[in-house]
C-alpha cells in the first residue's frame, strides 16, 4: 500500500510584482501539503513579464524546492493567459489556482480538496470578509454582476481567483486556443457542478494590486464579448426601442401641429434627436466592430501567450511520472 500511486495536486500561481511575497506562498504550500499526505503535489509559477526581479526569484525557488516549474512569458499577457500557460504544464488530478501575494490562504487548500472529494467538479473559495481595497471590491461586484447577466452564473455562486478544479475541467479549458481566454467563462461552460467553501482572506502585506482600472475594464470587456452574444442582442433591443420612440415621437409632433398650428417646430429638439440616434448607431457599430475585430485577430492565430523560458529543477516531477 505504501507504493500505491497518490493522486497529484497541481498548484498554479500567476506571478506579477511578487518577488517579496512568492517565497512565502511557496513555503506555505509545502507546509500545508506535508500535512495532507494522501496527495503528491507540484507547483507551477508563471511570471507574466513582471518588471521587477520576480523571474529571478522563481529561478531560485526552482533550484531549492523540488517539484516546482517556472514559466517566464515574453510579455504581459494578463492573469488569465498566465493561468492557461500554467494549466498546460500541469499533470495533476486536481488543479488549484491561487494568488501570488499571500492574500489567498494556501494553508486552507485542504478545504477545497475536501469539497472536490465530496463530489464537486470545481470549488471556489468564498471570503466572508474581503481585505481588498475599495477599488478592487467595486471591481469584484461589477465582475459578479457581469458574469451573472452575460454568462449565466448562478446568483448564489461566489467566484474568486482561488479555486480548485478536476482534471477533466482543466482539459476542456485547454481546448480553447483563442487569444482572449477568460477562465471564469471556460469553467462555466465546462460544468455546472460548482460549489463554494469559506476561507479567510488576508490583508496585503507588501505592495499594491496589479489590477488597474484599465486592466479591469479590459477583463470585463473580454468576458462578455468572448463568451456571450448577449451584448449584440442588447444592442438590437436598444435599437428597436430607439426606433420605436422616434416613430411615436414623430406621430406626436404631427398630431400636435394639426391640433395647434402655432406650435413652433424646434431646431434644438431635432438636433438632440439626431445626436441621440447617431450616438446609438455609433455605439452599436462599435460593438459589432469589436466582435469582428476579435474574429479577425483569432483567424490570424494570435497567441494566448508566448513562453520566453521554462525552468525546472533536477528533482522536478521525477516521482510524479
N, C-alpha and C positions, 0 to 999 in steps of 0.2 A: 504493500500500500504506500510505502514511503516513496517509491519510484514512480508512482502514478502521476501523470502529467497534470499540472494545475492549470486552471483557466487563467488567461492573461488579461490584465487591465492596462490599457494604454492611456497615459496622460498626455494631452496635447495642450501646449501653452503658447499662444501668440505673444511675442515679446516686442515691446516698443518703449524706449527710455526706461528700462528696468534693470540697469546694471547694479543698482544698490539693493533691489528687492528680490531679484531672481534667485540668488543662492539660498535665501531663507525659505522661499517657496519650495525649492527642490528638497531641502533638508526636511521640511515638514512632511512632504510626500513620502520620503524614505522612512521617517519615524512612524508615520501612520500605517504604511503598508507592512512594516515589520510586525505590527500587532495584528494584521489581517492575514494570517499565514495561509489561508486557503487559496490565495491568489499569488501568482507571479505578476510582475509589472514592468513596464518600460515607460520612459519619459521622452517626449519629442518636443524640443524647443525650437520655435520658428521665429527668427529675427526678421521683422518686417522693415528692413533697411533703417533701423534706428540710428539717429545721428550721434548718439553717444557711444560708449565702448561696450554696449550690450553684447555684440558678437564676440568680443574678446573674452567676456565673462562666460559666455556659452562654451567657447573652446576650452576654457579652464575647467568648467564643470564636467565636460565630456572626458577630459583627461583623468579627473579624480573620481568620478562616480560611474559605476557600471550601469549598463542598460540605458544609456542616455544617447540620443541622437540630436545633433544640432543642424538646423537648416538656415541658411542665410539667403534672403531674397534679394534680387538685383536692385529693386526699388520699392518704394512704399506702395503696396497693392491694397492695403486695408485689412482689417481684422478678419473678415470672412474669407478672403482669399488666403490669408495665412493659415486659417483653420483647415481649408481644403488641402493646402500643401502638407500640413501635418497629418491629416487623415490618410493621405496616400503613403505615408511612411509607417503607419501603424499596422500591427498584426494581432492586436488584442481581440478577445471575445467581447469585451466591453470597452468603450472609449469614453473617457471623462475629459471634458474641456473646462479649464478654469483660467482665471486671470493671472497676470504676472506681477501684480502689485501687492499681493498678500491680503487683499480685502475679501477674497473668496476663500473660506477656511478649508484648506486641504485636509486638516485633521478631522473633518466631518464627512470625508468621502465615503466612509462606511455607511452613512445614512442613504446615500444614493445607491450604493451597491445592494443594500438590503431591499430597497424598493424595486430594483431590477430583478432581484432574486424572487420577489413576490409576484412577478408576472408582467411588470410594465416594460414597454419597449424603449421608452425614453423617460427620464426623470429630470425635472428642472428644480434647482434649488430656489426656495422662496424665502424672502427676507422679511420677517415681521417688522424689523426696524432697519431701514437702509441708512448707511453712513455716507452716501454720495453727497455732492454739492447740490444746491437747489437747482442749478442749471442741468445737471445730469438727471436728477429726479424728474424735472419737467420733460426732458427728452425721453425718459423711460415711459412716462404717461402717454406722450404722443405716439411712441412706438407701439405701446399696448393697444391704443385705440385704432391705429392704422392696421395692425395685424388682425384685429377682430373684424373690422369692416371689410378689408381688402382680401384677406387670406382665410377667413372663416375660422379664426382661432376661437375656441370656446371661452365664454366670458369668465368662467371661474379658473381658467388655466393661467398661471403666472409664468412668464418667460424671463430668463436671465442668461448671463454668459457662463454660468456654472451649471453644467448638465452632464448626464451620463446617457449613453445610447448603446443598444445592442449592435453587434457586428453587421447584421443584415441591413439595418437602417443606414449605417455609415457606407456600406457598399452601394446602396441605392443612391445616396447623395453623390458618390463619386462618379456615377453615370452622367452627372451634369457637368458638361465641359465648356459651357459658355463663359464669357469673360466677366459676367456680372453675378457672381454667386451671392446668395442670401441664405445663410444656414437655417434660419428660422423657417423660411418658406420651404426649403428642402425637407426639413423634418416634418412639417405639417402635411406635405404631400405624400410622405412615405408611410405614415401611420397616424392613427387617432388614439392609440393606446398609450397616452402620455399622462403622467401624474406629477405631483409636487411633493417635496419634503421641506420642512422648515429648517433653516440653518442660520447661523449667526453671521451678520455682515459687519466687518471690521472698519474702523477708521483708517484712512490712508495715512501711513506713517511718513512716506517720502514722496515728494513731487506732486504733480497735479495730473488730472485725467488727460489722456492723449486725444480725447474727442473734443473737437471744436464745433461751433455751430455749423460751419461749412461741411465738416465730415458727417455730422448728424443728419443734415438735410440731404446730403448725397446718399446716405444709408437708407433713409426713409423713401426717397425717390426711387432708389434701386429696388427696394422691397415691393412697392406697389406697381412698378412697371415690369419687373422681371417675372412675376408670378401671378399677375392678375390683369384681366382686361376690364375690370370694373371702372377704372378712370375713363376709358373710352365710352362706356355705357353712360356714366355720369355726364360726360360732355354731350352725348346725344340727347339726354333728357333735358339738360340745361338749354341746349339749342332749340329743342321743341318748345319748351316753356317760354323762352325769349321770343321766338317767332309768334307764338300764340298771343303773348302780351302785346307785341307790336301790332298784330292784326286787330285785336279788340280795341286797342287804343286808337287805331285809325278809324274804326267804325264809330267810336265815341266822339272823335273830333268832327267827323262828317255830320253826325246827328246834332251835335252841339251847334254847328254852323247853321244848319237848317232851322233849328229852334230859335237861335238868336244870331241873326246875320251880323250884328255889330261886334261880335266877339272877334278880336284880332287873332290872326294866325301867327304864333310866336316863333321868331327865328331861334331863340335860345332853346326852346323845347325841341325843335327839330335837330339842332346841333347836339344836344345832350343825348337824344335817342340814337343819333348816328354814332356818336363816340361810344356809347354803351354797347351797341350792337357790333361795331367794329372791334372793340376790345374783346368781346366774347368770341368773335370769329378768330382773332389772332391767338387767343388762348387755346382754343380747340385745335387750330392748325399747329400750334407749337407742341401740343400734347401728341398729336398724330405724328409730327415730325420726330419727336423723341422716340417713339416706338420704331419708326422706320430707321432712324439712326442706329438704334441698338441692333436691329436686324442686320443692317449693313456691316456694323463692326463685328457681329457674330459670324457673318458669312465670310469675312476676311480672316477668321480664326485668330482673332486677337487673344493672347493667352490670359488665363486666370492669374498666373504668376510666372515669374522666371527665377529659377534657383541659381544663385551665384556660387554657392558652395554647400557641401554637406560634410559634416564632421562626425565621426563615430570613434568610440574607444576600442581598444583591443579586446576587452571582455564583452563588448556590447552584444546582447541578444544571443550569445552562444548557447545558453541553456533554454532559450525560448524557441529554438528551431523546431 
